[in-house]
Amino acid sequence: MDSDANRAQAARQMQETFAAGLQQAMGAMASGMPPGFAFPSGASGANGAQGQPMLQFDPAKLQELQQRYIADASALWNQGLQDGADTLVASDRRFSNEAWKTNPVSKFSASTYLLNARTLMELADAVQSDAKTRARVRFAVEQWMAATAPSNFLALNAEAQQKAIQSQGESIAQGITNLLHDMKQGHVSMTDERVFEVGKNVATTEGAVVFENEFFQLLEYKPLTAKVYEKPFLLIPPCINKFYILDLQPENSLIRYAVSQGHRTFVVSWRNPDESMAGKTWDDYIEHAAIKAIEVVQEITGARTLNALGFCVGGTILGTALSVLAARGKKPVASATLLTSFLDFSDTGILDIFIDETSVKYREAEMGQGGLLKGQDLASTFSFLRPNDLVWNYVVGNYLKGETPPPFDLLYWNSDSTNLPGPFYAWYLRNTYFENNLIKPGKAVVCGQKVDLRKVDIPVYLYGSREDHIVPIGGAYASTQHLPGPKRFVMGASGHIAGVINPPAKKKRSYWTRDKLPQGKFPATQTEWLKGATEHPGSWWTDWSDWLKGHAGKQVAAPKAYGSRKYPVIEPAPGRYVKAKA
């Protein structure tokens, strides 16, 4: 057989190998996805397994990938097991330890893995299909490659082997202990959870519970100033997490910062749902939580209006509640702050790959009439959006190396998961992520009222994080196109949590503002807005604080006691609801 025939045969074998690898990755992905998840049918190609797309590739791109792969694989093989040879491992922190570089076999396996991973990712981008299918293929390959990295296996991990030798097997014994501990607690440890206790060294801002019902406790915080602004301030955190992300430590607590700025501050602390709440709906959370919290704050303080903040899903809840109140002819909120929140779900980023008619119908059938979405299931989904950082990094460290992860308050909070009522979750999936009904005037009906964001004509401060993978910056910005009142949009550096929890004293990161807008209107997209934006060093908190003071009214004497005669103190903050485990 001549050389041309050899190359042709090699190309055919490479194509078959690539296609088989993608199908295997997508099969693994489908088996690990939430029940009801399926790839869209009807994609063209051949050899697709049942329930998986039939893959077809751009021929020119495929040929280019094959040629480059053969060249790179040949070069790698020619390097062989030479000690000190230049490889791909230096670019990946999983293989950056010196043990990988000094062990020729490990270095070669890591280099081969990285070459295959790169090629499969490029091949995923070459799939000829709609954008959503390509995104799903890419996600499948990312998960597969993250799971099959040689660093995840003791037999291939040079660093773990070296540690086992140096510790005379102690690291392996400790790894087994760590594994048994995590199996018992039901999740992989990201931090030393024994170090933290809610109310003792996290969620420590002084305050009291002044109201509670089956959905939430309302916390009021002790003033830190002699005078406070006449309009109280209510924070609504996401109900998919615990509120104390806003009150981790005194030095990075947004709650304490608001109090120190002279705001009489109240916070919703969501109950962690159990079976008694398995039938609760989105309407229940709007009527009996968000709206009720607003009413109680008004009654306690005697204020006609208040300022409110919603974070993540809390922002979606707040925006919906304000629309319901507006439909009833009520405007008890003078200004709203939405932090990394969706109202318009057109751009949901990677989360879009989980949502289609099949998955939504499955959830509706499974729990639309009752049931619970377990907190750990939700937490696992978010962790696998960044599998190397939030999953396999801890598998390797905890079990292969026998390490105890260092104490970190943010990761402790991240592991403190919460359940969700099934009907609430099913409604939310269909009406937000899937059908995007909140931005369609009159389409969604909540608490008997047609949702119309055009009626929420109050000043709004909108914040989005540039690298947010939960609420992409474009999704956070999209609210500017639907809220008619005066608006200020600010973009911060970093991600969903680190961008928000960025106290001024740290003097970290930066943020962007834009004061001069064309014709006084916000551009259609965040990309257009950014072209005229100005970057500022440090935290966006100071910009927000200045804005909020402009809507807080005059200053009055700080209250001497919590609550009121009608709403006496129930217990000290942070209350017992936040301490309930999923």
C-alpha positions in Angstrom: 0.0 0.0 0.0 1.5 3.4 -1.0 1.9 6.4 1.2 -1.2 8.2 -0.1 -3.3 5.1 0.6 -1.8 4.9 4.1 -2.7 8.5 4.8 -6.2 8.0 3.5 -6.7 5.0 5.7 -5.3 6.9 8.7 -7.6 9.7 8.0 -10.7 7.4 7.9 -9.6 5.7 11.1 -9.1 9.1 12.7 -12.6 10.2 11.7 -14.1 7.1 13.1 -12.1 7.4 16.3 -13.2 11.1 16.7 -16.8 10.3 16.1 -16.7 7.3 18.4 -15.1 9.5 21.1 -17.7 12.1 20.8 -20.6 9.6 20.9 -19.0 8.0 24.0 -18.6 11.4 25.6 -22.2 12.3 24.8 -23.5 9.0 26.1 -21.7 9.5 29.3 -23.1 13.0 29.6 -26.6 11.9 28.9 -26.4 9.3 31.7 -25.2 11.8 34.2 -27.7 14.6 33.3 -30.9 15.3 35.2 -33.7 12.9 34.4 -35.6 14.0 31.3 -32.6 15.6 29.7 -32.1 14.6 26.1 -30.3 15.8 23.1 -32.5 17.2 20.3 -33.4 14.7 17.7 -33.2 15.1 13.9 -29.6 16.0 13.5 -28.0 14.6 10.4 -25.2 12.1 10.2 -24.6 8.5 10.9 -24.0 6.0 13.7 -25.8 8.0 16.4 -26.9 6.1 19.4 -30.5 6.2 20.5 -31.3 9.5 22.3 -28.0 11.1 21.0 -27.6 13.4 18.1 -26.4 12.1 14.7 -23.1 13.9 14.2 -21.8 15.4 11.0 -18.7 17.5 10.6 -17.4 20.2 8.4 -15.3 18.2 6.0 -12.6 20.9 5.5 -12.4 21.5 9.2 -12.2 17.7 9.9 -9.4 17.3 7.4 -7.5 20.2 9.0 -7.9 18.7 12.5 -6.8 15.2 11.3 -3.7 16.5 9.7 -2.7 18.6 12.7 -3.5 15.8 15.1 -1.3 13.4 13.1 1.5 15.9 13.0 1.3 16.7 16.7 1.0 13.0 17.7 4.0 12.1 15.6 6.0 14.9 17.1 5.0 13.8 20.6 5.8 10.2 19.8 9.2 11.2 18.4 10.0 13.0 21.6 9.1 9.7 23.2 10.0 9.4 26.8 12.9 11.8 26.7 13.5 13.4 30.0 13.1 17.1 29.9 11.4 17.2 26.5 9.1 20.1 25.8 5.5 19.0 26.3 2.0 20.5 26.8 1.9 19.8 30.5 3.4 23.1 31.6 0.2 24.9 30.4 -2.1 23.0 32.7 -2.0 23.3 36.5 -3.2 19.8 37.0 0.2 18.6 35.8 2.3 21.6 36.9 3.9 19.8 39.9 7.6 18.9 39.4 6.7 15.2 39.9 4.9 15.2 36.5 7.9 16.7 34.8 10.5 14.3 36.2 8.5 11.2 35.6 8.8 10.5 31.8 5.8 8.1 31.7 3.5 10.5 33.6 4.7 13.4 31.5 4.0 11.5 28.3 0.5 10.4 29.5 -0.4 13.9 30.4 0.8 15.3 27.1 -1.1 12.7 25.2 -4.2 13.4 27.2 -4.0 17.2 26.6 -3.5 16.6 22.9 -6.5 14.4 22.7 -8.6 16.8 24.8 -7.7 19.8 22.6 -8.5 17.9 19.4 -11.8 16.6 20.7 -12.8 20.2 21.8 -11.9 21.5 18.4 -13.9 18.7 16.8 -16.9 19.5 18.9 -16.8 23.0 17.5 -16.7 21.6 14.0 -20.0 19.7 14.4 -22.5 20.8 11.8 -25.7 21.5 13.7 -27.6 24.2 15.5 -25.9 26.3 18.2 -27.6 24.5 21.1 -26.5 21.1 19.9 -23.0 22.3 19.4 -23.0 23.7 22.9 -24.3 20.4 24.3 -21.6 18.4 22.4 -18.9 20.8 23.7 -20.2 20.5 27.3 -20.3 16.7 26.9 -16.7 16.6 25.8 -15.6 19.0 28.6 -17.2 16.7 31.2 -15.7 13.6 29.6 -12.2 15.0 29.4 -12.3 16.4 32.9 -13.4 13.0 34.3 -10.8 11.0 32.4 -7.7 13.1 33.1 -4.7 11.0 34.2 -4.5 13.2 37.3 -7.7 11.7 38.6 -6.3 8.2 38.9 -3.7 7.1 41.5 -2.1 4.7 38.9 -1.3 7.6 36.6 -0.9 10.6 39.0 2.8 11.1 39.6 2.4 13.7 42.3 0.0 11.5 44.3 2.4 8.5 43.9 5.4 10.6 45.1 3.4 11.8 48.1 2.4 8.2 49.0 6.1 7.2 48.9 7.3 10.1 50.9 4.6 9.7 53.6 5.1 5.9 53.7 1.5 5.3 52.7 0.0 7.7 55.2 -1.5 9.9 52.4 -3.4 6.9 51.0 -4.7 5.9 54.4 -5.9 9.5 55.0 -7.4 9.6 51.5 -9.5 6.6 52.3 -10.6 8.2 55.6 -11.5 11.4 53.7 -13.5 9.3 51.1 -15.5 7.5 53.8 -16.2 10.8 55.5 -17.5 12.4 52.3 -19.6 9.3 51.5 -21.2 9.7 54.9 -21.9 13.4 54.6 -23.2 13.0 51.0 -20.9 15.4 49.1 -17.3 16.1 48.3 -15.6 18.3 50.9 -14.4 21.6 49.4 -13.3 23.0 52.8 -12.8 21.9 56.3 -16.4 22.3 57.4 -15.7 21.6 61.0 -14.1 25.0 61.3 -17.3 26.9 60.7 -20.6 27.4 62.5 -23.4 29.6 61.4 -23.9 32.4 64.0 -20.5 31.8 65.5 -17.9 32.6 62.9 -20.1 33.2 59.8 -23.4 35.2 59.7 -22.3 37.1 62.8 -23.7 40.7 62.2 -25.7 41.5 65.3 -29.5 41.5 64.9 -32.7 39.7 65.7 -35.6 37.8 64.1 -38.7 40.0 64.1 -41.1 37.9 62.0 -41.4 34.4 60.7 -43.8 32.3 58.7 -43.5 29.0 57.0 -41.4 30.5 54.1 -38.9 32.9 55.8 -37.7 34.7 58.8 -37.2 38.4 58.7 -34.0 39.6 60.3 -33.5 43.2 61.5 -29.9 44.4 62.2 -28.6 46.6 65.0 -27.8 50.1 63.7 -24.1 51.0 63.7 -24.7 54.7 63.3 -26.5 57.3 65.6 -28.8 58.2 62.7 -30.4 56.1 59.9 -32.1 56.9 56.7 -35.8 57.2 56.9 -36.4 54.6 54.2 -35.5 51.2 55.4 -33.6 48.7 53.3 -34.7 45.1 52.6 -32.4 42.4 51.1 -33.9 39.4 49.3 -31.2 36.8 48.7 -31.6 33.7 46.5 -33.8 31.0 47.9 -31.5 28.4 46.3 -28.8 29.3 48.8 -28.4 30.5 52.4 -28.6 34.3 52.9 -25.2 34.5 54.7 -23.3 34.7 51.5 -24.1 38.4 52.2 -22.7 38.1 55.7 -19.7 35.7 55.7 -17.2 37.7 57.8 -17.4 41.3 59.2 -14.8 42.5 56.7 -16.6 41.1 53.6 -20.3 41.4 54.7 -22.5 43.4 52.4 -25.1 43.4 55.1 -22.8 44.9 57.7 -21.6 47.4 55.0 -25.2 48.6 54.4 -25.8 48.9 58.2 -22.5 50.9 58.5 -23.7 53.3 55.8 -26.7 54.3 57.9 -29.4 52.0 56.4 -32.0 50.4 58.7 -31.4 46.9 57.3 -33.7 43.9 57.1 -32.9 40.6 55.4 -35.1 37.6 54.3 -33.7 34.3 55.6 -35.4 31.6 53.6 -36.6 28.4 55.2 -34.9 25.3 53.9 -37.9 23.4 52.5 -38.8 20.0 53.9 -41.7 17.7 52.9 -44.2 20.0 54.6 -43.4 22.6 51.8 -43.4 20.1 48.9 -46.5 21.7 47.4 -45.5 25.3 47.5 -45.5 27.3 44.3 -43.8 30.4 42.8 -47.0 32.3 43.7 -46.5 31.3 47.3 -43.0 32.7 47.4 -44.1 36.0 45.8 -47.2 36.5 47.9 -46.2 35.1 51.3 -42.5 35.8 51.2 -41.4 38.8 49.0 -44.6 40.8 49.3 -45.1 39.9 52.9 -41.5 40.9 53.8 -42.1 44.3 52.2 -45.4 44.8 54.2 -43.8 43.8 57.5 -40.9 46.1 57.0 -43.4 48.9 56.3 -45.4 48.1 59.4 -42.3 47.8 61.7 -40.7 51.1 60.6 -43.8 53.1 59.7 -42.2 54.0 56.4 -44.5 54.5 53.4 -41.8 53.2 51.0 -38.5 51.3 51.3 -35.5 50.4 49.2 -35.0 46.8 48.2 -32.3 44.6 46.9 -32.5 41.2 45.1 -29.5 38.9 44.5 -29.6 36.2 41.8 -32.9 34.4 42.0 -33.8 36.8 44.8 -33.7 39.5 42.1 -36.1 37.6 39.9 -38.4 37.1 42.8 -38.2 40.8 43.7 -38.8 41.9 40.1 -41.8 39.6 39.9 -43.2 40.9 43.2 -42.8 44.5 42.2 -44.8 43.8 39.0 -47.6 42.1 41.0 -47.7 45.0 43.4 -47.8 47.5 40.4 -50.7 45.6 38.9 -52.5 46.0 42.2 -51.9 49.8 42.1 -49.2 49.6 44.8 -45.7 51.0 44.8 -44.2 50.4 48.2 -40.6 50.2 46.9 -38.8 53.5 46.2 -35.8 51.9 44.5 -34.6 48.4 43.6 -31.1 47.0 43.3 -30.7 43.8 41.2 -27.4 42.0 41.7 -26.5 39.3 39.0 -30.2 38.7 38.4 -32.3 37.6 35.4 -35.5 39.2 34.4 -34.9 38.5 30.7 -33.7 34.9 30.2 -32.7 35.3 26.6 -29.0 34.8 27.4 -28.6 32.2 30.1 -25.2 30.9 29.1 -24.2 27.3 29.6 -27.3 26.6 31.7 -29.3 26.7 28.5 -28.1 23.3 27.5 -30.1 21.7 30.3 -33.4 23.2 29.2 -35.7 21.9 26.5 -39.3 20.7 26.2 -38.4 17.2 27.3 -36.6 18.2 30.4 -39.2 20.7 31.5 -42.1 18.3 30.9 -40.2 15.7 32.9 -39.8 18.0 35.9 -43.5 19.0 35.6 -44.6 15.4 35.6 -42.1 14.5 38.4 -42.7 17.3 40.8 -45.1 19.9 39.3 -47.8 18.8 41.7 -45.6 18.2 44.7 -42.2 17.0 45.8 -38.7 18.5 46.5 -35.7 19.2 44.4 -32.9 18.1 46.6 -30.3 20.8 47.4 -27.4 18.5 46.7 -28.7 17.8 43.1 -28.8 21.5 42.4 -25.4 22.1 44.0 -23.9 19.2 41.9 -25.3 20.7 38.7 -23.6 24.1 39.4 -20.4 22.4 40.4 -20.1 20.5 37.2 -20.4 23.8 35.3 -16.7 24.1 36.3 -15.7 20.4 36.8 -12.0 20.8 37.1 -12.2 23.6 39.7 -15.2 22.5 41.7 -15.2 18.6 41.4 -12.1 16.8 40.3 -9.7 19.2 42.1 -11.1 18.0 45.4 -11.3 14.4 44.4 -7.6 14.5 43.7 -6.7 16.5 46.7 -9.0 14.8 49.3 -8.7 11.1 48.1 -5.5 10.6 46.1 -3.3 12.9 48.1 -5.0 12.6 51.5 -5.2 16.3 52.0 -7.7 18.2 54.1 -8.9 21.2 52.2 -8.1 24.5 54.0 -10.9 26.4 55.8 -12.7 28.9 53.4 -15.9 30.5 54.4 -17.2 30.9 50.8 -16.8 27.2 50.1 -18.4 26.3 53.4 -21.4 28.4 52.3 -21.3 26.7 48.9 -21.6 23.3 50.5 -24.5 24.4 52.7 -27.2 23.5 50.2 -31.0 24.1 50.2 -34.0 22.2 48.8 -36.6 23.7 46.5 -40.4 22.9 46.4 -41.1 20.9 43.2 -44.1 23.1 42.0 -42.0 26.3 42.5 -39.1 24.8 40.5 -41.3 23.4 37.7 -43.0 26.8 37.2 -39.7 28.6 37.3 -38.1 26.3 34.7 -41.0 26.7 32.2 -41.7 30.4 32.6 -38.2 31.7 32.9 -35.4 29.6 31.3 -37.6 27.9 28.7 -40.3 30.3 27.7 -38.9 33.6 29.0 -42.4 34.8 29.9 -41.5 37.5 32.5 -40.6 39.9 29.7 -43.7 39.2 27.7 -46.3 41.7 29.0 -49.3 39.8 30.3 -48.0 36.3 29.4 -47.1 35.2 33.0 -49.8 35.3 35.6 -48.6 35.4 39.2 -50.8 35.8 42.3 -53.7 36.5 40.0 -52.0 39.4 38.2 -50.5 39.6 34.8 -46.8 40.3 35.0 -45.8 43.5 33.1 -42.3 44.8 33.9 -43.2 48.1 32.1 -45.2 49.1 35.2 -42.1 48.8 37.4 -41.2 52.4 36.8 -38.9 53.0 39.8 -35.2 53.8 39.9 -33.1 50.6 39.5 -29.5 49.8 40.1 -28.4 46.9 38.0 -25.1 45.0 38.6 -23.5 42.2 36.6 -20.2 40.4 36.9 -18.0 40.2 33.8 -17.0 36.5 34.2 -20.3 35.2 35.7 -21.1 31.7 34.4 -24.5 31.6 36.3 -25.9 34.9 35.1 -23.9 35.9 32.1 -23.2 39.6 31.9 -25.4 39.9 28.9 -28.3 38.4 30.8 -27.8 40.8 33.7 -27.6 43.8 31.4 -30.8 42.7 29.5 -33.0 44.1 32.3 -32.1 47.6 31.1 -34.3 46.9 28.1 -37.5 46.1 30.1 -37.5 48.4 33.1 -38.8 51.9 32.2 -37.6 53.9 35.2 -34.2 55.6 35.8 -31.5 53.0 35.6 -27.8 52.6 36.4 -25.9 49.6 35.1 -22.5 48.7 36.6 -20.3 45.8 35.5 -17.8 44.4 38.0 -14.8 42.2 37.5 -14.7 38.4 38.4 -17.6 36.0 38.7 -21.0 35.4 40.2 -20.0 35.5 43.8 -16.5 37.0 43.9 -17.6 39.9 41.8 -20.5 40.7 44.2 -18.6 40.1 47.5 -15.9 42.6 46.9 -15.6 45.0 49.9 -13.9 48.4 49.3 -11.3 47.8 52.1 -9.7 45.0 50.0 -9.0 47.4 47.1 -9.4 44.5 44.7 -10.6 44.2 41.2 -12.5 47.0 39.3 -15.8 48.0 37.9 -17.2 49.8 34.9 -19.8 52.6 34.6 -21.2 54.7 31.8 -22.9 58.0 32.5 -23.3 59.4 29.0 -25.7 57.3 27.0 -26.7 57.9 23.4 -30.0 59.8 23.3 -30.2 59.0 27.0 -31.1 55.4 26.3 -29.3 52.2 27.1 -27.8 50.5 24.0 -29.4 47.2 23.0 -26.5 45.0 24.2 -23.9 45.0 26.9 -21.2 44.9 24.3 -22.4 48.2 22.9 -22.7 49.7 26.3 -19.2 48.7 27.2 -17.7 50.6 24.3 -18.5 53.9 26.1 -17.9 52.7 29.7 -15.2 53.8 32.1 -13.2 51.4 34.3 -12.6 52.3 37.9 -10.3 50.5 40.3 -11.7 48.9 43.5 -15.2 47.9 44.6 -18.5 48.8 43.0 -19.9 49.0 46.6 -19.0 52.6 46.9 -20.7 53.6 43.7 -23.8 51.7 44.8 -23.8 53.2 48.2 -23.7 56.7 46.8 -26.6 55.8 44.5 -28.7 54.3 47.3 -28.2 57.3 49.6 -29.8 59.4 46.9 -33.0 57.3 47.3 -33.0 56.8 51.0 -34.5 60.1 52.2 -33.5 62.2 55.2 -31.7 60.8 58.3 -33.6 60.2 61.6 -32.6 58.9 65.0 -31.6 55.2 64.9 -34.2 52.9 66.6 -33.3 51.8 70.2 -34.9 48.3 69.8 -35.7 45.7 67.2 -39.1 45.2 65.7 -42.2 46.7 67.2 -45.0 46.0 69.6 -46.8 44.0 66.9 -43.6 42.3 65.8 -41.4 41.6 68.9 -38.1 39.8 68.9 -38.4 36.0 68.3 -34.8 35.1 68.6 -31.3 36.5 67.9 -29.9 36.6 64.4 -29.1 34.7 62.3 -32.1 32.6 63.5 -32.8 28.9 63.3 -34.1 28.8 59.6 -30.6 29.3 58.2 -29.2 26.5 60.4 -31.5 23.8 58.9 -29.6 21.4 56.7 -31.0 20.1 53.4 
